């Protein structure tokens, strides 16, 4: 399965599957955006939605930095820095 990227509010969020170790910290922080699939990798929940701060916190909680967050307004990658 390939990496998937979606837009949620002002952020474009991408999960890098090869880097995901299934720690599920993103799920713990934002279960309305992330869940683990059958391979124990983070994927997006259908209709994913959350506030920007929580999405960023979920990405920052990932021990392998497998979640990339880009601000679509500025085009800058917000996480990882």
Secondary structure, DSSP 8 states (H G I E B T S, - for coil): ---EEEEETTEEEEE-GGG-----HHHHH-TTTEEE-TTS-EEE-TT----HHHHHHHHHT-TT--EEEEETTT--EEE--
